[in-house]
Amino acid sequence: MELPCAVLVCFLRIFKVSQVNSFVINTDPTYPRWPGRTIPYYFNPGDYSQAEMTLMQAAMTQISSDMGNQFQFIQRTSSANNGQSFVIISRSGSSTSQTPAQTCVTFPGMVYNQNGVGQYMSMVPGRDGCLLNIRQAMRLFVSLMGLRSEHRKPSRDTFITFDNTVMTPVAQAAGSLAPYNPSQVLSNSATMDYNSITLLDDQTFTTTPGDSIIDANLGQPIFNSGRLSLQDCQALGFLYSIATTVCQNPFLNGNIPPANNPNNGVPSGPDIG
């Protein structure tokens, strides 16, 4: 099992950076980082159209590009056990059911004891899904890498509020918005990255597309056009020992819209939605 750096050294290094940046990183050893800066993946046969697979692969390519191509997603043509850890992307997110999941779910890293049989993640379309655009798919894939959602950080109530009046029943029932156990993530409680790819867009979990279920408290707009933010890239760079000099800020030079535009010792579990 490959842990995210030598444990103490990695923790101290990320802790130092987290004091000046905003991100949420998985620290649950049940889900270590993927070895070799690579995630092998396999599409469950018959689950997706060519357009859906192309969208997911475009999301992977954008993540790799935003990280200077220092992290890769490699497609497998077989799910046969060859001893390699990998992820099976399916509608059900399960090896025991063919029923499509109600929403998108992934573990926040590599399941350390999968022993070459693969771990499942669900990717489904619809307002409770993550296949409407590249941004939505990227959010799930960075979670699979170990970067967790800004809107679920323990200190999030300082920075955002949730509009329950437009929230879908699936979102409310799935626990998609519950804050993380502070013992299983490392985050900076003093700030929030309103440009993070991990934040929900205004099409997800809302009964009124275009009306986001998340509102910023401090007047700064939540905005992402389908790129890793600078701080997303920096967080993943530290997690995977990639020089953060490859990271760029795609939200400079007018790309941010005006402000008036609309567990206690147990595994942390999957990221939902």
N, C-alpha and C positions, 0 to 999 in steps of 0.2 A: 504494500500500500504506500502510495506517495502522498505525504502530507503537504499542506501548503507552505513550503519552505521548512527549514529547520524551525521547529515550532516557536521557540522563544525569540529567535532572531527575527523571524517573520512578523511575529506579533508586535515587537517593539518598533520595527520599521514601519508597519502599517499604522500603528498607533501614532507615531510621530507625524505622518502625513495626514492622518485623519483630523489632526488639530487645525489644519488650515484648509481642508477640503471637505466636501460633503459627499459621502457615499456610504453604502451599507454592504458589508462583506460577510459572507458566511464564515463562521468559525467553528461550526459543528463538525467534529472529526469523523462523523458518520459519512460525510460527503466531502472527501478531499478534492483537491484540484485534479484535473485530467492530466495524465502524464504526456510528456512530449509536446505540450502546447497544441494538442490535437484532440478533436472529438470525432471519432468514427460514428457514422449514423447510417441507419437502414430504414427505408420507408416500408411500412407494412403493406404487402401486396394488395392491390385493389381498393385501398382506403382513399386515395387521392387522385384527382384529375391532374393532367399534365400542367395546367395553369396553376394549381395549388402547389405542386411540387416546385415549379419554377419560382413562385413567390417565396417559398421557404428558402430555396437555395440562394435567391437574390439577397435575402436577409442575412444569411450566413456570409455571403461574399462581402456585404457592406461592413459587417463586423470585422472581418479579416482585413479589409482595406483600411478601415479606421484605426486599426492597430498595426499599421505598417506591414501587413501580411506576415506578422510574427506569430499569429495563431491561425490554425486551419481547421476546417470541417471537411472530413474525407468520407465520401459515400462508399458504403459496402454494397456488394451485390448479393450477399448471402447472410443469413442470420445464424449460420452454423457456428458452433462453439470452436473457436481456434485459440482460446485463451486470452483474447483481446477484450478489454472493456469497451462497450459501445452503447449507443442509445437507439432504441426502436421507436420511431415516430409513428403513432397510430391515432385513429379516431377514438378508440376506447381507452388508451393509456393503460392497458391491462393485458396480461397473458392468459387470463381466464375468462374474459368476456369480449364479445364482439359488439356490444351495445355502445354506441358513441357516448363519450363523456359529455356532460352538460357544459363544461368549460375547459379551458386549457390548463394543464397541470404538469409540472416538472419538479424533479428533485433539484436542490440547489448545489449541484456538484455531481461528482461521480459516486455512485453507490459502491463503497469500497469492497463489499463482499459479493459482487455479482458473479464472479468466477467465470467470466466469459459467456454467460448466457444473455447478457444485455439487460439494460434497464429501460423501462417504458416511460414515455411522456405522451400526453394527449395534445393534439393540435386540431381544433375544430373550427368551423366557420360560424358566422352568426354574431349577433350583438353581444352574446356571452362568450364568444370565441376570440381568435387571434389571427385570422386569415384574411381580414379585409384589406390590409396593406402591409408593406414591408415593416413599418414601424412596429406594428403589433407583434409580428413574428419575431423581430429582433428582441423585443422585451422578454420573450420566453427563452430565447437562446442564450442571452446573457445571464439569465437566471440559472440555466443549466450549467453555465461556466462558474457560477458562484457569486455573481453580483446580484444582490437582492433589492427589493423595491423601495424606493425613497418614500412612497406614501404609506409604507408599513413600518418605518423606522420607529423606535420607541418614543422619540421626541416629536413625532409628526404633528401633534395637535397644536404646537406652537406656530406651525407654518401653514397648515391646510385645514379645511373643514370638508365634510362630506354632505352632499345633498341627497338625503334619503328619499325625497319626493320623486326623483327621477331614476332611482336605482332599481334594477331588475330583481325579481324574486330570486333568481339564481345567485346573483351577487350577494344578496343578504343571507341566503341559506348556506352558501359555500364557505363562508368565513374568509372571503377574498380580501377583506380590508382590515382584518385584525392585526394589531401591532405585533411585531416579533418579540419573542422572549429575549430580553437584553443579554442573557448569558450565552446566546447562540449566534449573535451578530456583533460585528464591530462597526460602530458608526459615530459620527460627530453630531452630538446633540445640539450644537450651537448654530447650525445652518442647514439649509436644504438646497439641493440642486434642482431648480425649476426647469432645467433643460434636459434632465436625465431621460434616457431612453426607457428607464424602468417605470416611469409614471404612466398611468392610464391615459389614453387619448379620449377625445370627446365622442367616440363611437362605441366605447367599451362599457358594458354593464349599464347602459342608460336606456330608458324607455323612450327618450327623445333624442335621437342622433343629432349631434351638434351641441347638445347641452351636457357638458361634462358633469360627472358626479363628484369631481374634486374642484374646490375653489381655493385659490391662494389667499392667505390672510394678510399678506404684507404688501399688496398692490402690484407685485411683480407677476407677469403672466406666466402660465405654464405653457411651454412651447417646445416641440421637437418635430422636425420634419423628416425623421427617419435616418438619424445619424447618432453615433455615440457622442455624448457631450465630452468636453475636455476632461471632466472629473470621472465620467464613466470609464474612459480610456485609461486614465491614471490609476484608477482602482484596479482594473483588470491587469494593467501592467505590473503593479506591485504584487498582485496575487500570483501572477505567472512569471515573475522575474524578467519582464520585458522592459527595456529602457523606455521611460516615459517621454523621452525626446521624440518618439514617433507620434505622440499625441498632438492633435490639432484642435482648435476651437472653431467648430463650424457655425457657431451662432454669434459671430462678430459681424461688424459692418452692416448693421441694419437688418439682420435676419431675425431678430426678435421683434415681435409685433408690439404696438403701443400697449400700455398697461390697461387701457380700457377695452381691449379686445377680449371679445370673449375666447412553561413545560418542565422546568426543574429537573434537569439531568436526563431527559429523554430526547431522542432525535427530534430535530426541529420540524421535520416533515416537509412535504412538498410546497412549492409556491403555486398558488391557485390563481387562475385567471391570467 
